[in-house]
């Protein structure tokens, strides 16, 4: 049984659209990066969750208008369900060459030493904000942006802990498509 052309052409167009969406999704670059270093006396290498993203919001709300959402997977760490950070940025932030902001430990959190690029730093573990009681809040840190535009954020951050541990976490993330 053959279908008339007026039925076949729309069906063919729909099939091509659906398959191209899956093809584009598979080829769409995901976030890449990792955390490496020493955490609680152990060498670690935690991959960045591929759905981490750069977010631009047109409507102001509880979250800042522009931020980078980074989530790493702490493999082989039974007490650590997740590890990450939200980096809150000034509106319209751009970086074309390396720019570093130091992070200072104050009242149980890290804060940027100056707010001309990074306005706030929110550490998270699993589904909660904050830091593990051991090793605690890093004694110091820094974030370096290699590139920051409306479409991409690339750089690294470093945590230094009081027990001598140090993590260097890299990221290369794209603007979130659903925002």
N, C-alpha and C positions, 0 to 999 in steps of 0.2 A: 504494500500500500504506500503510495507516495503522497506527500503533503504538498499543497499548493504553495507557490513561491511567496505569497504574502504571509504565510505562516512560517516557512522555513527561514526566511531572512531575519525576522525579529528573533527567532530562537537562536540562530547562529550568532547574531550580535550579542545577545545576552550571555551565551556560552563564552564568547571571546572576552567580554567584560569581566565575568566572574573569574575566568582562568588568568587574566592579566592582573587582577587584584592579588591573587595568590602568588603569582610570579613576582610582582613588584614587592610584595610583603617579604618574600624570601630573599630578594636582593637588596632590600632596604637596609642600609648600614645600621647596626645596633651599637649600643654603647660598648666600649672596650676599656680595659684597664685591670689593675690588680693592686692589692696591698701585699707588700713584702717586708720582712724584717723579723724582729724578735718581739713576741707577745708572751708575757708571763714565763720567760725563760726558754721558750720554744721557738724554733724557726718556723715561720708561717708564710704561706702564699695563698691569698684569698682572691678569687676572681671577682670582677665587677659584674653585677647583675646586668644583663643586656638591656633591660628596660629602664635603667637609670636615664635621667633626661634633664635637659635645660627647659625651664618653663617660663613662659611670658604670659601674664594674665592681663586682660584688658579691664577687668573689674577688680577694684580693690576689695579686699576682705581680710580674713584672719591671716592669710599667708601673704608674703610680700609679692609685689608685681613681677619681680624677676628673681628666680633662684635656681640652683642646681641641686637636683635630688640624686644622691649617690648611695647605692646599696651594694655592699659586698657580701659574699657568701663565705662565712668563716668555717671552712671545712675542718673536720676533726677537732672541733671545739665544743664539747658537750654542754658547757654552761653558757655559750654564746649563740643565740638563735640567729642573730643578724648583726651587722656592723655597718654603720654608714654615717652620713652627714647631710644636712641641708645647708647650702651656702647661700645666704641671702645677699643679693647684690643691689647696688644703686640702680635706679631706673635708667635704662639706656646704656648700661655699662658695655664698654668695648675695650679690648686689649689687642694690640697688633704685635707687640714684642713682650718678652718675659716681664712679668710684674709680680713681685712678692709682697705679701702682707703677713706680718708676724701675728701669731695668736698667743695671747697671754691667759694664764689660769687665774680666774677671779671668782670667788664665791661659788665654787663647785661647777664652773663651766669655762669654756674657752671663749674669749672675746677678741675681736680684731683690734690691733694696736692703733689703727687709724681707719676711718670709715669712708674714705673717698672711693673705694671700690667694693669692699665687703662690709655690709652693715651689721650682720649677725652671723653667728656660727652655731648650729644646733646639732650636737652629736646624737646618735641614736644607736640603740642596741635592740635588735628584734623589733617589736612594735612600739617600744617606749623611747622617749627622748632621754638623754643622759649618758652616763658612762658606768661601767662595771665598778663595784666597790673595790675590787682588786683587779687591775693595778690602779684604778681610780682615774681621775681626770688627768690628762697629760700635763706635765709641769710646764711645757711650752710646745709650740708648734708653729707651722707656717703653711701658707698656701701660695703656690705660684701658678699664675695663669699664663700659659704660653700663647693661647689664642682665645678670644671671647668676642662673639658677634651675635647677632640675632638668631643665628642658625646653629652655632657650634660652641662648645666650651671644652677646652683642652688644657690639661695641666696636671698638678700633683699637690698633695699635701703631706706634711710630715708631722707625726706625733712623737714626742720624747717623754718617756715615763720616768718616775722617780726611781724605779727598780732597775734602770739602765736600758730598758727595752726601747725600741724605736721602730716605728712603722712608716714606710713610704708608700703612699697610695696614689696611683696614677689614674687618670680618667680622660676619656675622649667621648663626649656625649653630644647628641643632637637635640634640637628643639623637639619637644613633645608634640606629636601630630594631633593629639586629641584636645589640646588647649586652644 
